[in-house]
Amino acid sequence: MEAFDSMRRTGVVIAMTTTLLAAHGGGITASGIAKAASGTAANTVTVQMIGSSSGYKFDPASLTVKAGDQVKFVNVSGGPHNVSFDPQGIPSGAAAVLQKNMPNQQAPLIGPLLINANDAYTVSFAGAPTGTYHFYCLPHQALNMTGTITVQ
């Protein structure tokens, strides 16, 4: 009977671990465990970065996400592109969160250049304050390649 109880406990641990891994893409973090326990998962919204003779734009240029969601920026054409945030165009306290959630920055709040078609860069809004975040493509800012993300 003791061996059966031990096997049952092991099965429960394996099932819980599998659920956590599946819910969070294979990585376990404290926030990931909290999300799995609450039954919520971060959504990923894709934004295309497009440049052509008709202009340069983010598509969509305006989007709404929930705190904890991610935004994946994909270079479709006309690169290089990147995503940059102006510290004056984001909510109070957001700069520190974005600094932490933007890997491989060229400079504070300036993402890396995406050179090739289908190159992608993901920004997490985990822990981000609610409000409007103004973003732009640094190489094409003068061509009005800008957008807004509203975090709810």
N, C-alpha and C positions, 0 to 999 in steps of 0.2 A: 504494500500500500504506500509506503514511504517513497519508493521509486516512482510510482504513478504520480504522486503529488509533485515531485521534483520535475518530472517530464511536463506536467501540465503548466507549472510555473514557467518553465523554459519556453513552452509554446506561447504563452501570453506575452512574455518579453519579446520574443521574435516577432509576433504579430504587431506589437506596439512599435517596435523599431522599424519594421517594414512600412507601416503607415506613416511614420515621421519622415522617413527617407523619401517615400513617394510624394508626400505633400510638399517637400522642399528641395526637390531636384537632387537629392543625394547628400546634401549638407545639413548638418544639425547645428542650430544655434539656439541660444536662449529665446530669442524672439520667434524662431521657427517652432520651438516646442510650444510656446504660448499660442501661436496661431493654430497649430495642429490640435491643441487641447480645446481651443474655442471653436474649431470647425471652420475657420476662415482661412483663405489662402490669398496671397498677393496676386493681383492681376498684372499682366504685362500688356501695355498698349504700344503699338508700333507706329512710329512716325517716319514717313519717307522723306529723304532729303533729295530734292530734285533740282537740277540745273539744266537749262537748255536755252536756245535762242529766244524763247518766249518768256524767259525769266527764271529766277531762283526762288525756291519756296520750300517750306516744310508742309507736308500733307499728312494729317491735318495740321493747320497752323494754330488752332485753338483746341484744347482738350481739357477734360475734367477727369481727375483721378482721385482716389481715396488715399489718405495717408497709409503708407505701407506698400502701395502699388509701385510698379516699375514702368519706366518709359524706355523703349528700345528705339534708338535712332538708327536708320538704315540708309546708307549711301546708295541711291538708285542711279543717279547720273550727275554729270557736271562737277564732280569733286575736284579737289579735296573739299570736304565739309567737316564741320565739327559742331558741337553744341557748347554754348557759353552762357553763363548767367552773370548779369550785372548786379553787384551787391546792392545797388540802390533800387533795383527792380524786383526785389524778392522780399518776403515778409521778415520782420525782425526775428532774429534767431535762426533763420534758415541757412545762412552762409556756413555755419559750423557743421550743420547736418549734411549739406551738399558736399562740403570738403571731405567728409567721412565717406559719403556714398558715391563719389565720383572717382573711380580708379584711374590711374595713369594720366593725371592732369598735366597739361603743359605749363600751367600757371594756376593760381587759385581760381577756381570756378570755370576753368577753360579746359574742356575735354580734348583728347588727342585728335589729330587729323585723320579722317577716314579717306584713304586714297583711292581704293579700288571699289568697283561696284559690288554691292552686297556686304561690304564691311559694315560692322554694327558696333554700337556703343550703348550700354544700358546704364541708366541712372535710376537708383532706388530712391523712393520717397518715404522710406521707413523712418519714422520719428520726425518727419517734416511737419513744421507748423502749417496750419491751414492758411489759405490765401492765394494770391496770384503771383506766379513766377514768370517773369519776362525772360525769354531766351533768344539767342541769335546765333547765326553761323559767322564766326569771326572773319573768314576769308570773303564772305559775301554780305557782310553787314551793310556796306554802302549800297548794295543792290536790294536792300530791304528784305533780306532773308531772316525773318523774325517770327516769333510765335509766343503764345502764352499757355501756361499750364495752371489750371486752378486745382488746388488741393483742398478736398473737403474733409 
